[in-house]
Amino acid sequence: MDTQPINILQVDDLNVFYGSFQAVKGVSFHVKQGEIFGLLGPNGAGKTSTLSAVEGLIRQQSGTVTVAGYETLKHPLHVKAAMGVQLQATSFQPELNVSEILQLYASLYGLTLTQEKLKTLLREINLAEAEGKKFGQLSGGQQQRVSLAITTIHDPKLVLLDEPTSGLDPQSRRQLWSRIEAIREKGNGVVLTTHSMEEAEAVCDRISIIDHGRIIATDTPQALIDKHRDDPEVVAVSRRGKVTLEDVFIALTGLDIRG
């Protein structure tokens, strides 16, 4: 009998307030083992507040977040050990070279990188020729690959990626997509935020669209396209003849530019 993948992340009825303002309103979703899950929304929609509660950076007023079987508020250390987080803008010690940075952050997780393991890791992220370069000398794509390697160096069960390919050229973006897919193939769960609907459509197994603090749609990218392709709002914004995820996203969240 086939066994169903377990949920590596479970968010149930999450509510987050800043004073009297409610940023997250009853948000619920789950991420299975071996799944890339996209959390999409306009600026100010509640993505960052939701992820901050998952990461444990802010405390929700109600609702639960469970990572690898541990509730974030009850077992924060277990949750942190099971999670890797890559922020959109990450700065590492500019005076250290790539090898030194990888060894430093491995040690923070109690890991020892032998020279053999270090060489293998550098080959995996296509930086074998740049191990002696200082971080500040790397290109944007190279810096992102180092950042993702550090995020996953302790083999976390859940990986959170905030705009991981922002500002990258097409080649660097495709390389990073391959790295993210490799994380999934190991059976780990991935949550990413992105403003690129092309990226969400190409990489994510399922997505949730959040707006004004609420989840307004959850499904596979293709299922959302199929479900909404004949909606008048989608037809009105579609300009290519072929309905895309971006058309559906704009139809559901509106054309207004957010701050």
Secondary structure, 3 states (H helix, E strand, C coil): CCCCCCEEEEEEEEEEEECCEEEEEEEEEEEECCCEEEEECCCCCCHHHHHHHHHCCCCCCEEEEEECCEECCCCHHHHHHCEEEECCCCCCCCCCEHHHHHHHHHHHCCCCCCHHHHHHHHHHCCCHHHCCCEHHHCCHHHHHHHHHHHHCCCCCCEEEEECCCCCCCHHHHHHHHHHHHHHHHCCCEEEEECCCHHHHHHHCCEEEEEECCEEEEEECHHHHHHHHCCCHHHHHHCCCCCCCHHHHHHHHHCCCCCC
